[in-house]
Amino acid sequence: MQPDAIYAVCGFNDIPSRQAMGFRLMAVDDDGNHHPWSIIVVRWGKKVFGYVNECPHNSVNLDWERNQFLDPYGNRLMCGKHGSTFELGTGRCVEGPCQGRTLTPIALAVLDDDICVLGVRLVEDEASPNN
């Protein structure tokens, strides 16, 4: 197990400020099994927030179209299926059927202009895109 593993997900400037982007990754559990892990990364100025892409109401992905996570005002995450809205900085549902519940946060850090996920083991792509 690599508890201190750090994985770059994208460049900091790949996500414009006040936008969110989804990533479909492959996680590795303690038994070595691989399973899909869908996450949301939100950039707000110099800050980044990350959550598992799963509504606490009934476990559906939040995006109703690829990378469409924000409400019409662009200031909350929104479940495309039920319209529940979530605070960007806390993941707390402030309106909708799961009010008071929260999205599952993930640890992110910005290192060398990359947004990196921390504290989880991921399957790394062994193929180099430059080959």
BELVENJO-V27220 format. One record per backbone hydrogen bond with DSSP energy under -0.5 kcal/mol. CO is the residue of the C=O (numbers start at 0). NH is the residue of the N-H. If there is no record, write none. Layout:
CO/NH  CO/NH
This chain:
0/2  1/4  4/118  6/116  9/114  10/13  11/14  13/15  15/18  18/42  20/40  22/24  22/38  24/26  24/36  25/122  26/34  28/31  32/28  34/26  36/24  37/52  38/22  39/50  40/20  41/43  41/48  42/17  42/18  43/46  46/43  48/41  49/105  50/39  51/53  54/58  59/54  61/79  64/67  66/68  67/63  68/77  70/73  74/87  75/70  76/85  77/79  78/82  83/78  84/93  84/94  85/76  86/90  90/102  91/86  92/99  94/84  95/98  97/100  100/92  102/104  103/51  105/49  106/117  108/110  108/115  110/113  112/11  113/110  113/115  114/8  114/9  115/108  116/6  117/106  120/27  121/123  123/125  127/130
